[in-house]
Amino acid sequence: MKVLKKIILLNIILGMISGLTYGQVPTPAKPQSKPILIKGGTLHDGKGLVIENSIIAFKEGEITAIGNDISTEEYQVIDATGKHIYPGAILPTSQLGLIEIDAVSASNDDRETGYVNTEVRSIVAYNTDSHVIPTVRANGILIEQVMPSGGVFSGRSSIVQLDAWNWEEAIIKENDGQHLHWPSKYRHPSWMNPDKGVKPNKYYGERVKFIRQVLMDGLAYAEAEKHETPNFPLEAIKNLFTGDETLFIHVNDAKSIIEAIQLSQEFKVKNIVIVGGNDAWIIADFLKNHDIPVLLSDVHSLPSLEHDDVDLPFKRAKLLNDAGVKVGLTHSSASNSRNLPFYAGTCVAYGLNKEDALRMITYNTAEILGIEANYGSLEVGKSATLIITKGDFLDMRSSIIEHAFIDGRQIDLNNKHEMLYKKFKGKYEN
Protein backbone atom coordinates (compact mmCIF):
# COMPACT_ATOMS: atom_id res chain seq x y z
CA MET A 1 0.00 0.00 0.00
CA LYS A 2 2.81 2.42 0.87
CA VAL A 3 4.60 1.57 -2.38
CA LEU A 4 1.37 2.18 -4.32
CA LYS A 5 0.88 5.56 -2.64
CA LYS A 6 4.46 6.54 -3.50
CA ILE A 7 3.94 5.55 -7.15
CA ILE A 8 0.70 7.53 -7.33
CA LEU A 9 2.38 10.56 -5.71
CA LEU A 10 5.31 10.32 -8.12
CA ASN A 11 2.93 10.18 -11.11
CA ILE A 12 1.08 13.23 -9.83
CA ILE A 13 4.34 15.18 -9.43
CA LEU A 14 5.58 14.15 -12.88
CA GLY A 15 2.22 15.09 -14.36
CA MET A 16 2.37 18.52 -12.76
CA ILE A 17 5.91 19.10 -14.03
CA SER A 18 4.88 17.96 -17.51
CA GLY A 19 1.85 20.27 -17.40
CA LEU A 20 3.97 23.22 -16.38
CA THR A 21 6.44 22.56 -19.17
CA TYR A 22 3.66 22.05 -21.70
CA GLY A 23 1.87 25.18 -20.57
CA GLN A 24 4.77 27.60 -20.92
CA VAL A 25 4.66 30.28 -23.60
CA PRO A 26 7.80 30.85 -25.72
CA THR A 27 10.49 33.01 -24.13
CA PRO A 28 10.72 36.52 -25.63
CA ALA A 29 13.63 36.92 -28.04
CA LYS A 30 16.81 38.77 -27.11
CA PRO A 31 17.85 41.93 -28.98
CA GLN A 32 19.45 41.40 -32.39
CA SER A 33 23.18 40.79 -31.89
CA LYS A 34 24.38 40.09 -35.46
CA PRO A 35 23.54 41.78 -38.78
CA ILE A 36 21.18 39.58 -40.80
CA LEU A 37 20.75 39.39 -44.56
CA ILE A 38 17.89 37.55 -46.27
CA LYS A 39 18.50 36.73 -49.92
CA GLY A 40 16.74 35.09 -52.84
CA GLY A 41 13.14 35.65 -51.76
CA THR A 42 10.31 37.60 -53.35
CA LEU A 43 9.95 40.78 -51.30
CA HIS A 44 6.57 42.46 -50.87
CA ASP A 45 7.17 45.87 -49.29
CA GLY A 46 3.59 46.43 -48.08
CA LYS A 47 3.08 49.50 -50.29
CA GLY A 48 2.66 47.69 -53.61
CA LEU A 49 6.29 47.11 -54.65
CA VAL A 50 7.35 43.51 -55.37
CA ILE A 51 11.05 42.63 -55.82
CA GLU A 52 11.96 39.19 -57.21
CA ASN A 53 15.19 37.52 -56.06
CA SER A 54 15.59 40.26 -53.47
CA ILE A 55 18.08 40.99 -50.72
CA ILE A 56 17.11 42.71 -47.47
CA ALA A 57 19.56 43.42 -44.67
CA PHE A 58 19.03 44.71 -41.15
CA LYS A 59 21.19 45.56 -38.18
CA GLU A 60 20.30 46.42 -34.56
CA GLY A 61 16.64 46.08 -35.42
CA GLU A 62 16.67 48.50 -38.37
CA ILE A 63 16.54 47.78 -42.10
CA THR A 64 19.84 48.94 -43.63
CA ALA A 65 19.51 47.85 -47.27
CA ILE A 66 17.00 46.52 -49.80
CA GLY A 67 17.72 45.53 -53.40
CA ASN A 68 19.16 42.80 -55.59
CA ASP A 69 22.92 43.35 -55.27
CA ILE A 70 24.32 43.76 -51.75
CA SER A 71 27.56 42.40 -50.33
CA THR A 72 26.93 39.54 -47.91
CA GLU A 73 30.08 40.11 -45.91
CA GLU A 74 29.68 40.38 -42.12
CA TYR A 75 26.07 39.21 -42.30
CA GLN A 76 24.34 36.12 -41.00
CA VAL A 77 22.72 34.95 -44.24
CA ILE A 78 19.26 33.38 -44.51
CA ASP A 79 18.52 31.79 -47.89
CA ALA A 80 14.90 32.54 -48.82
CA THR A 81 15.03 31.24 -52.39
CA GLY A 82 11.54 30.29 -53.53
CA LYS A 83 9.96 31.98 -50.51
CA HIS A 84 8.30 35.32 -49.77
CA ILE A 85 9.22 38.20 -47.46
CA TYR A 86 6.48 40.44 -46.04
CA PRO A 87 6.07 43.09 -43.36
CA GLY A 88 4.56 41.66 -40.20
CA ALA A 89 0.78 42.03 -40.19
CA ILE A 90 -0.88 44.55 -37.85
CA LEU A 91 -4.07 43.69 -35.96
CA PRO A 92 -6.10 46.79 -34.98
CA THR A 93 -8.99 47.15 -32.48
CA SER A 94 -8.32 43.80 -30.83
CA GLN A 95 -8.69 42.33 -27.34
CA LEU A 96 -5.92 39.80 -27.79
CA GLY A 97 -4.11 39.67 -24.44
CA LEU A 98 -7.21 40.85 -22.58
CA ILE A 99 -9.41 37.83 -23.36
CA GLU A 100 -7.99 34.34 -22.86
CA ILE A 101 -11.04 32.07 -23.09
CA ASP A 102 -14.25 33.79 -24.21
CA ALA A 103 -16.51 31.45 -22.26
CA VAL A 104 -14.53 31.74 -18.99
CA SER A 105 -15.22 35.17 -17.53
CA ALA A 106 -12.47 34.86 -14.92
CA SER A 107 -9.88 34.74 -17.72
CA ASN A 108 -11.10 38.00 -19.30
CA ASP A 109 -10.18 41.56 -18.35
CA ASP A 110 -11.48 43.57 -21.29
CA ARG A 111 -14.12 45.96 -19.92
CA GLU A 112 -15.30 48.17 -17.09
CA THR A 113 -18.85 48.91 -15.96
CA GLY A 114 -20.52 52.23 -16.75
CA TYR A 115 -21.14 54.24 -19.91
CA VAL A 116 -18.16 56.63 -19.80
CA ASN A 117 -14.81 54.96 -19.12
CA THR A 118 -12.54 57.34 -21.03
CA GLU A 119 -9.85 57.18 -18.33
CA VAL A 120 -9.54 53.38 -18.64
CA ARG A 121 -6.19 52.28 -20.13
CA SER A 122 -6.34 48.84 -21.74
CA ILE A 123 -2.57 48.49 -21.73
CA VAL A 124 -2.30 47.90 -17.97
CA ALA A 125 -4.42 44.75 -18.33
CA TYR A 126 -2.52 43.41 -21.34
CA ASN A 127 -1.22 39.91 -20.54
CA THR A 128 2.01 39.10 -22.36
CA ASP A 129 1.83 35.52 -21.01
CA SER A 130 -1.39 34.78 -22.87
CA HIS A 131 -1.37 31.39 -24.62
CA VAL A 132 -3.38 32.88 -27.48
CA ILE A 133 -0.75 35.45 -28.48
CA PRO A 134 1.83 32.89 -29.75
CA THR A 135 -0.84 31.24 -31.95
CA VAL A 136 -1.58 34.61 -33.55
CA ARG A 137 2.09 35.53 -33.87
CA ALA A 138 2.86 32.23 -35.59
CA ASN A 139 0.47 33.27 -38.35
CA GLY A 140 2.49 36.39 -39.18
CA ILE A 141 0.66 38.97 -37.02
CA LEU A 142 3.35 40.80 -35.06
CA ILE A 143 1.71 44.06 -33.91
CA GLU A 144 -1.64 44.71 -32.23
CA GLN A 145 -3.76 47.63 -31.13
CA VAL A 146 -5.18 46.42 -27.82
CA MET A 147 -8.46 48.11 -26.94
CA PRO A 148 -10.99 48.01 -24.10
CA SER A 149 -14.72 47.39 -24.57
CA GLY A 150 -17.95 48.01 -22.68
CA GLY A 151 -20.07 51.11 -22.27
CA VAL A 152 -20.38 53.93 -24.78
CA PHE A 153 -16.91 55.43 -24.32
CA SER A 154 -14.83 52.33 -23.57
CA GLY A 155 -11.45 53.93 -22.92
CA ARG A 156 -7.97 54.16 -24.39
CA SER A 157 -6.19 51.67 -26.61
CA SER A 158 -2.42 51.22 -27.03
CA ILE A 159 -0.27 49.61 -29.72
CA VAL A 160 2.03 46.74 -28.79
CA GLN A 161 4.44 44.31 -30.41
CA LEU A 162 3.62 40.68 -29.68
CA ASP A 163 6.87 39.43 -28.12
CA ALA A 164 7.63 40.93 -24.72
CA TRP A 165 8.15 40.06 -21.06
CA ASN A 166 5.59 42.59 -19.84
CA TRP A 167 3.26 45.30 -21.11
CA GLU A 168 5.81 48.05 -20.50
CA GLU A 169 8.27 46.38 -22.88
CA ALA A 170 5.52 45.61 -25.40
CA ILE A 171 4.45 49.22 -25.97
CA ILE A 172 4.99 50.78 -29.39
CA LYS A 173 2.53 53.65 -28.92
CA GLU A 174 0.77 54.23 -25.62
CA ASN A 175 -2.73 55.72 -25.42
CA ASP A 176 -3.16 56.15 -29.17
CA GLY A 177 -6.91 56.72 -29.10
CA GLN A 178 -10.37 56.56 -27.53
CA HIS A 179 -13.07 54.06 -28.51
CA LEU A 180 -16.67 55.18 -28.94
CA HIS A 181 -19.41 52.59 -29.49
CA TRP A 182 -22.08 54.39 -31.46
CA PRO A 183 -25.67 53.16 -30.95
CA SER A 184 -27.42 51.41 -33.83
CA LYS A 185 -30.40 53.11 -35.46
CA TYR A 186 -32.08 49.75 -35.80
CA ARG A 187 -32.52 46.57 -33.83
CA HIS A 188 -31.69 43.57 -35.97
CA PRO A 189 -33.23 40.15 -35.26
CA SER A 190 -31.07 37.78 -33.25
CA TRP A 191 -30.38 34.22 -34.27
CA MET A 192 -32.78 33.16 -31.50
CA ASN A 193 -35.61 35.33 -32.91
CA PRO A 194 -35.00 35.54 -36.67
CA ASP A 195 -38.64 36.33 -37.52
CA LYS A 196 -38.93 39.57 -35.54
CA GLY A 197 -37.44 41.66 -38.35
CA VAL A 198 -35.56 44.96 -38.27
CA LYS A 199 -37.05 47.60 -35.96
CA PRO A 200 -36.07 51.19 -35.09
CA ASN A 201 -34.06 51.57 -31.90
CA LYS A 202 -36.26 53.75 -29.66
CA TYR A 203 -33.24 54.67 -27.51
CA TYR A 204 -31.12 55.91 -30.41
CA GLY A 205 -31.84 59.63 -30.01
CA GLU A 206 -31.30 59.47 -26.26
CA ARG A 207 -27.91 57.79 -26.69
CA VAL A 208 -26.76 60.27 -29.34
CA LYS A 209 -27.78 63.13 -27.03
CA PHE A 210 -25.67 61.53 -24.30
CA ILE A 211 -22.62 61.29 -26.61
CA ARG A 212 -23.11 64.92 -27.65
CA GLN A 213 -23.05 66.01 -24.00
CA VAL A 214 -19.84 64.09 -23.27
CA LEU A 215 -18.05 65.62 -26.28
CA MET A 216 -19.39 69.08 -25.42
CA ASP A 217 -18.15 68.77 -21.83
CA GLY A 218 -14.82 67.40 -23.04
CA LEU A 219 -14.22 70.27 -25.45
CA ALA A 220 -15.17 72.88 -22.82
CA TYR A 221 -12.83 71.21 -20.34
CA ALA A 222 -9.98 71.10 -22.90
CA GLU A 223 -10.39 74.78 -23.75
CA ALA A 224 -10.51 75.96 -20.12
CA GLU A 225 -7.31 77.63 -18.91
CA LYS A 226 -7.07 75.76 -15.61
CA HIS A 227 -8.98 73.42 -13.32
CA GLU A 228 -8.98 73.51 -9.54
CA THR A 229 -9.94 69.85 -9.40
CA PRO A 230 -9.19 67.52 -12.34
CA ASN A 231 -12.06 65.62 -13.93
CA PHE A 232 -10.34 62.39 -14.92
CA PRO A 233 -12.86 61.18 -17.56
CA LEU A 234 -12.74 64.58 -19.30
CA GLU A 235 -8.97 64.89 -18.81
CA ALA A 236 -8.61 61.62 -20.70
CA ILE A 237 -10.30 62.93 -23.88
CA LYS A 238 -8.48 66.26 -24.12
CA ASN A 239 -6.10 64.90 -26.75
CA LEU A 240 -8.99 64.20 -29.14
CA PHE A 241 -9.35 67.93 -29.68
CA THR A 242 -5.63 68.53 -30.28
CA GLY A 243 -5.15 65.61 -32.68
CA ASP A 244 -2.71 63.77 -30.41
CA GLU A 245 -5.16 60.89 -30.08
CA THR A 246 -7.68 59.37 -32.51
CA LEU A 247 -11.38 58.76 -31.99
CA PHE A 248 -12.24 55.23 -33.14
CA ILE A 249 -15.99 55.10 -33.72
CA HIS A 250 -17.46 51.60 -33.79
CA VAL A 251 -20.50 51.90 -36.07
CA ASN A 252 -22.00 50.01 -39.00
CA ASP A 253 -25.05 51.53 -40.70
CA ALA A 254 -24.57 54.30 -43.25
CA LYS A 255 -26.75 57.02 -41.68
CA SER A 256 -25.19 56.46 -38.27
CA ILE A 257 -21.69 56.69 -39.73
CA ILE A 258 -22.51 60.10 -41.21
CA GLU A 259 -24.10 61.34 -37.99
CA ALA A 260 -21.17 60.10 -35.90
CA ILE A 261 -18.62 61.85 -38.11
CA GLN A 262 -20.57 65.09 -38.29
CA LEU A 263 -21.10 65.21 -34.52
CA SER A 264 -17.41 64.50 -33.84
CA GLN A 265 -16.31 67.19 -36.28
CA GLU A 266 -18.80 69.64 -34.77
CA PHE A 267 -16.86 69.33 -31.50
CA LYS A 268 -13.46 69.69 -33.20
CA VAL A 269 -12.31 66.07 -32.98
CA LYS A 270 -9.26 66.06 -35.28
CA ASN A 271 -8.69 62.41 -36.17
CA ILE A 272 -11.58 60.00 -36.76
CA VAL A 273 -11.56 56.32 -37.79
CA ILE A 274 -14.64 54.19 -38.49
CA VAL A 275 -14.47 50.66 -37.07
CA GLY A 276 -16.80 47.94 -38.35
CA GLY A 277 -18.25 49.89 -41.25
CA ASN A 278 -20.63 47.31 -42.75
CA ASP A 279 -22.41 50.00 -44.77
CA ALA A 280 -19.41 52.25 -45.30
CA TRP A 281 -19.26 51.29 -48.99
CA ILE A 282 -22.65 52.99 -49.50
CA ILE A 283 -21.21 56.36 -48.42
CA ALA A 284 -17.70 55.86 -49.79
CA ASP A 285 -17.67 59.29 -51.48
CA PHE A 286 -18.58 60.99 -48.19
CA LEU A 287 -15.77 59.16 -46.38
CA LYS A 288 -13.24 60.00 -49.09
CA ASN A 289 -14.23 63.68 -49.14
CA HIS A 290 -13.79 63.89 -45.36
CA ASP A 291 -10.59 61.80 -45.40
CA ILE A 292 -12.03 59.23 -42.96
CA PRO A 293 -10.38 55.77 -43.00
CA VAL A 294 -12.24 52.55 -42.23
CA LEU A 295 -11.12 49.52 -40.24
CA LEU A 296 -13.40 46.97 -41.87
CA SER A 297 -14.36 44.17 -39.51
CA ASP A 298 -15.41 40.54 -39.93
CA VAL A 299 -14.85 39.85 -43.63
CA HIS A 300 -15.98 36.28 -42.99
CA SER A 301 -19.57 37.06 -42.01
CA LEU A 302 -23.11 36.95 -43.32
CA PRO A 303 -24.85 39.95 -44.93
CA SER A 304 -26.68 42.25 -42.51
CA LEU A 305 -29.94 42.52 -44.45
CA GLU A 306 -32.12 40.14 -46.45
CA HIS A 307 -31.75 42.06 -49.71
CA ASP A 308 -27.92 42.26 -49.46
CA ASP A 309 -25.76 40.36 -51.92
CA VAL A 310 -24.74 37.13 -50.19
CA ASP A 311 -21.10 37.88 -51.10
CA LEU A 312 -21.21 41.50 -49.93
CA PRO A 313 -19.00 41.01 -46.84
CA PHE A 314 -16.24 39.70 -49.12
CA LYS A 315 -16.58 42.63 -51.57
CA ARG A 316 -16.75 45.61 -49.19
CA ALA A 317 -12.99 46.09 -49.03
CA LYS A 318 -12.69 46.34 -52.81
CA LEU A 319 -15.68 48.71 -53.08
CA LEU A 320 -14.13 51.07 -50.54
CA ASN A 321 -10.63 50.77 -51.99
CA ASP A 322 -11.88 51.49 -55.51
CA ALA A 323 -13.59 54.62 -54.18
CA GLY A 324 -10.30 55.89 -52.75
CA VAL A 325 -11.07 55.24 -49.06
CA LYS A 326 -8.15 54.10 -46.90
CA VAL A 327 -9.06 50.65 -45.57
CA GLY A 328 -7.58 48.35 -42.93
CA LEU A 329 -8.91 44.97 -41.83
CA THR A 330 -9.73 43.75 -38.34
CA HIS A 331 -11.88 41.17 -36.54
CA SER A 332 -14.20 41.45 -33.56
CA SER A 333 -13.05 38.18 -31.97
CA ALA A 334 -9.65 37.76 -30.33
CA SER A 335 -9.75 34.00 -30.91
CA ASN A 336 -10.31 34.41 -34.66
CA SER A 337 -7.82 37.22 -35.17
CA ARG A 338 -5.08 34.77 -36.15
CA ASN A 339 -6.87 34.44 -39.52
CA LEU A 340 -6.39 38.12 -40.43
CA PRO A 341 -4.14 37.34 -43.46
CA PHE A 342 -6.75 34.94 -44.80
CA TYR A 343 -9.51 37.55 -44.52
CA ALA A 344 -7.34 39.68 -46.78
CA GLY A 345 -6.97 36.66 -49.07
CA THR A 346 -10.75 36.33 -49.31
CA CYS A 347 -10.92 39.96 -50.47
CA VAL A 348 -8.46 39.02 -53.22
CA ALA A 349 -10.71 36.15 -54.29
CA TYR A 350 -13.50 38.72 -54.72
CA GLY A 351 -11.62 41.12 -56.93
CA LEU A 352 -9.14 43.07 -54.78
CA ASN A 353 -5.56 43.33 -56.03
CA LYS A 354 -3.28 41.09 -53.95
CA GLU A 355 -0.81 43.84 -53.02
CA ASP A 356 -3.70 46.14 -52.08
CA ALA A 357 -5.05 43.41 -49.82
CA LEU A 358 -1.62 43.00 -48.20
CA ARG A 359 -1.49 46.76 -47.71
CA MET A 360 -4.77 46.58 -45.77
CA ILE A 361 -3.16 44.45 -43.06
CA THR A 362 0.21 46.23 -43.10
CA TYR A 363 0.89 49.77 -44.31
CA ASN A 364 -2.69 51.07 -44.43
CA THR A 365 -3.27 49.96 -40.86
CA ALA A 366 0.06 51.44 -39.77
CA GLU A 367 -1.00 54.79 -41.27
CA ILE A 368 -4.41 54.65 -39.60
CA LEU A 369 -2.77 53.92 -36.22
CA GLY A 370 -0.05 56.52 -36.70
CA ILE A 371 2.95 54.14 -36.61
CA GLU A 372 3.84 54.18 -40.32
CA ALA A 373 7.18 55.93 -39.68
CA ASN A 374 8.60 52.67 -38.29
CA TYR A 375 6.19 49.85 -39.13
CA GLY A 376 3.87 48.55 -41.82
CA SER A 377 6.28 48.42 -44.77
CA LEU A 378 9.77 47.22 -45.64
CA GLU A 379 11.89 50.31 -46.26
CA VAL A 380 15.42 51.35 -45.36
CA GLY A 381 15.47 53.03 -41.96
CA LYS A 382 12.34 51.32 -40.69
CA SER A 383 12.01 48.58 -38.08
CA ALA A 384 12.98 45.10 -39.21
CA THR A 385 9.56 43.66 -38.34
CA LEU A 386 8.95 41.07 -41.02
CA ILE A 387 8.20 37.47 -41.86
CA ILE A 388 9.48 34.85 -44.30
CA THR A 389 6.84 32.49 -45.64
CA LYS A 390 6.76 29.34 -47.64
CA GLY A 391 3.80 29.99 -49.91
CA ASP A 392 1.42 32.93 -50.22
CA PHE A 393 0.90 34.78 -46.92
CA LEU A 394 -2.75 35.47 -47.81
CA ASP A 395 -3.57 31.88 -48.80
CA MET A 396 -4.54 29.59 -45.92
CA ARG A 397 -3.74 26.52 -48.04
CA SER A 398 -0.09 27.34 -48.65
CA SER A 399 1.02 29.91 -46.05
CA ILE A 400 3.67 28.59 -43.68
CA ILE A 401 5.54 31.15 -41.58
CA GLU A 402 9.15 29.95 -41.36
CA HIS A 403 10.81 32.99 -39.74
CA ALA A 404 9.51 36.09 -37.97
CA PHE A 405 11.41 39.14 -36.73
CA ILE A 406 10.21 41.98 -34.50
CA ASP A 407 12.62 44.92 -34.39
CA GLY A 408 15.28 42.54 -35.73
CA ARG A 409 14.74 39.95 -32.98
CA GLN A 410 14.05 36.47 -34.31
CA ILE A 411 10.85 35.25 -32.70
CA ASP A 412 10.13 31.75 -31.39
CA LEU A 413 7.14 30.55 -33.43
CA ASN A 414 6.22 27.62 -31.18
CA ASN A 415 2.69 27.74 -29.80
CA LYS A 416 0.02 25.61 -28.20
CA HIS A 417 -1.72 24.81 -31.48
CA GLU A 418 1.53 23.50 -32.95
CA MET A 419 2.30 21.43 -29.86
CA LEU A 420 -1.17 19.87 -29.84
CA TYR A 421 -0.87 19.12 -33.56
CA LYS A 422 2.43 17.31 -33.06
CA LYS A 423 1.15 15.47 -30.01
CA PHE A 424 -1.90 13.97 -31.70
CA LYS A 425 -0.24 13.52 -35.06
CA GLY A 426 2.16 11.14 -33.34
CA LYS A 427 -0.75 9.18 -31.96
CA TYR A 428 -2.92 8.93 -35.06
CA GLU A 429 -0.66 9.17 -38.13
CA ASN A 430 -0.14 5.41 -38.21
C-alpha positions, -999 to 999 in steps of 0.1 A, spaced: 0 0 0 28 24 9 46 16 -24 14 22 -43 9 56 -26 45 65 -35 39 55 -71 7 75 -73 24 106 -57 53 103 -81 29 102 -111 11 132 -98 43 152 -94 56 141 -129 22 151 -144 24 185 -128 59 191 -140 49 180 -175 18 203 -174 40 232 -164 64 226 -192 37 221 -217 19 252 -206 48 276 -209 47 303 -236 78 309 -257 105 330 -241 107 365 -256 136 369 -280 168 388 -271 179 419 -290 194 414 -324 232 408 -319 244 401 -355 235 418 -388 212 396 -408 208 394 -446 179 376 -463 185 367 -499 167 351 -528 131 356 -518 103 376 -534 100 408 -513 66 425 -509 72 459 -493 36 464 -481 31 495 -503 27 477 -536 63 471 -546 74 435 -554 110 426 -558 120 392 -572 152 375 -561 156 403 -535 181 410 -507 171 427 -475 196 434 -447 190 447 -411 212 456 -382 203 464 -346 166 461 -354 167 485 -384 165 478 -421 198 489 -436 195 479 -473 170 465 -498 177 455 -534 192 428 -556 229 434 -553 243 438 -518 276 424 -503 269 395 -479 301 401 -459 297 404 -421 261 392 -423 243 361 -410 227 350 -442 193 334 -445 185 318 -479 149 325 -488 150 312 -524 115 303 -535 100 320 -505 83 353 -498 92 382 -475 65 404 -460 61 431 -434 46 417 -402 8 420 -402 -9 445 -379 -41 437 -360 -61 468 -350 -90 471 -325 -83 438 -308 -87 423 -273 -59 398 -278 -41 397 -244 -72 408 -226 -94 378 -234 -80 343 -229 -110 321 -231 -143 338 -242 -165 314 -223 -145 317 -190 -152 352 -175 -125 349 -149 -99 347 -177 -111 380 -193 -102 416 -184 -115 436 -213 -141 460 -199 -153 482 -171 -188 489 -160 -205 522 -167 -211 542 -199 -182 566 -198 -148 550 -191 -125 573 -210 -99 572 -183 -95 534 -186 -62 523 -201 -63 488 -217 -26 485 -217 -23 479 -180 -44 447 -183 -25 434 -213 -12 399 -205 20 391 -224 18 355 -210 -14 348 -229 -14 314 -246 -34 329 -275 -7 354 -285 18 329 -298 -8 312 -319 -16 346 -336 21 355 -339 29 322 -356 5 333 -383 25 364 -392 7 390 -370 34 408 -351 17 441 -339 -16 447 -322 -38 476 -311 -52 464 -278 -85 481 -269 -110 480 -241 -147 474 -246 -179 480 -227 -201 511 -223 -204 539 -248 -169 554 -243 -148 523 -236 -115 539 -229 -80 542 -244 -62 517 -266 -24 512 -270 -3 496 -297 20 467 -288 44 443 -304 36 407 -297 69 394 -281 76 409 -247 81 401 -211 56 426 -198 33 453 -211 58 480 -205 83 464 -229 55 456 -254 44 492 -260 50 508 -294 25 536 -289 8 542 -256 -27 557 -254 -32 562 -292 -69 567 -291 -104 566 -275 -131 541 -285 -167 552 -289 -194 526 -295 -221 544 -315 -257 532 -310 -274 514 -338 -304 531 -355 -321 497 -358 -325 466 -338 -317 436 -360 -332 402 -353 -311 378 -333 -304 342 -343 -328 332 -315 -356 353 -329 -350 355 -367 -386 363 -375 -389 396 -355 -374 417 -384 -356 450 -383 -371 476 -360 -361 512 -351 -341 516 -319 -363 537 -297 -332 547 -275 -311 559 -304 -318 596 -300 -313 595 -263 -279 578 -267 -268 603 -293 -278 631 -270 -257 615 -243 -226 613 -266 -231 649 -277 -231 660 -240 -198 641 -233 -180 656 -263 -194 691 -254 -181 688 -218 -148 674 -230 -142 703 -255 -152 729 -228 -128 712 -203 -100 711 -229 -104 748 -237 -105 760 -201 -73 776 -189 -71 758 -156 -90 734 -133 -90 735 -95 -99 698 -94 -92 675 -123 -121 656 -139 -103 624 -149 -129 612 -176 -127 646 -193 -90 649 -188 -86 616 -207 -103 629 -239 -85 663 -241 -61 649 -267 -90 642 -291 -94 679 -297 -56 685 -303 -52 656 -327 -27 638 -304 -52 609 -301 -77 594 -325 -114 588 -320 -122 552 -331 -160 551 -337 -175 516 -338 -205 519 -361 -220 500 -390 -251 515 -407 -246 543 -432 -267 570 -417 -252 565 -383 -217 567 -397 -225 601 -412 -241 613 -380 -212 601 -359 -186 619 -381 -206 651 -383 -211 652 -345 -174 645 -338 -163 672 -363 -188 696 -348 -169 693 -315 -135 697 -332 -123 661 -330 -93 661 -353 -87 624 -362 -116 600 -368 -116 563 -378 -146 542 -385 -145 507 -371 -168 479 -384 -183 499 -413 -206 473 -427 -224 500 -448 -194 523 -453 -193 513 -490 -227 530 -495 -212 564 -484 -177 559 -498 -177 593 -515 -186 610 -482 -158 592 -464 -132 600 -491 -142 637 -491 -138 639 -454 -106 618 -454 -120 592 -430 -104 558 -430 -122 525 -422 -111 495 -402 -134 470 -419 -144 442 -395 -154 405 -399 -149 399 -436 -160 363 -430 -196 371 -420 -231 370 -433 -248 399 -449 -267 422 -425 -299 425 -444 -321 401 -465 -317 421 -497 -279 423 -495 -258 404 -519 -247 371 -502 -211 379 -511 -212 415 -499 -190 410 -468 -162 397 -491 -166 426 -516 -167 456 -492 -130 461 -490 -127 463 -528 -157 487 -531 -141 511 -505 -106 508 -520 -119 515 -555 -136 546 -542 -103 559 -528 -111 552 -491 -81 541 -469 -91 507 -456 -76 484 -429 -89 450 -418 -97 437 -383 -119 412 -365 -142 414 -336 -131 382 -320 -97 378 -303 -98 340 -309 -103 344 -347 -78 372 -352 -51 348 -362 -69 344 -395 -64 381 -404 -41 373 -435 -68 349 -448 -95 375 -445 -73 397 -468 -70 367 -491 -108 363 -493 -109 400 -505 -85 390 -532 -107 362 -543 -135 387 -547 -116 411 -569 -91 431 -548 -56 433 -560 -33 411 -540 -8 438 -530 -37 461 -521 -50 434 -498 -16 430 -482 -15 468 -477 -48 466 -458 -32 445 -431 2 462 -431 9 498 -443 -27 511 -444 -33 500 -409 1 514 -398 -10 548 -413 -44 546 -396 -28 539 -362 0 565 -367 30 541 -366 38 542 -403 72 559 -397 86 527 -383 62 498 -391 39 486 -418 63 484 -448 98 472 -456 119 503 -463 154 514 -454 155 530 -420 123 513 -407 120 486 -381 130 451 -392 96 437 -383 90 411 -410 82 375 -419 95 349 -443 68 325 -456 68 293 -476 38 300 -499 14 329 -502 9 348 -469 -27 355 -478 -36 319 -488 -45 296 -459 -37 265 -480 -1 273 -486 10 299 -460 37 286 -437 55 312 -416 92 299 -414 108 330 -397 95 361 -380 114 391 -367 102 420 -345 126 449 -344 153 425 -357 147 400 -330 141 365 -343 108 353 -327 101 317 -314 71 306 -334 62 276 -312 27 277 -298 0 256 -282 -17 248 -315 15 235 -329 23 214 -299 -12 199 -298 -9 191 -336 24 173 -331 11 155 -300 -19 140 -317 -2 135 -351 22 111 -333 -7 92 -320 -29 89 -351 -7 92 -381 -1 54 -382 
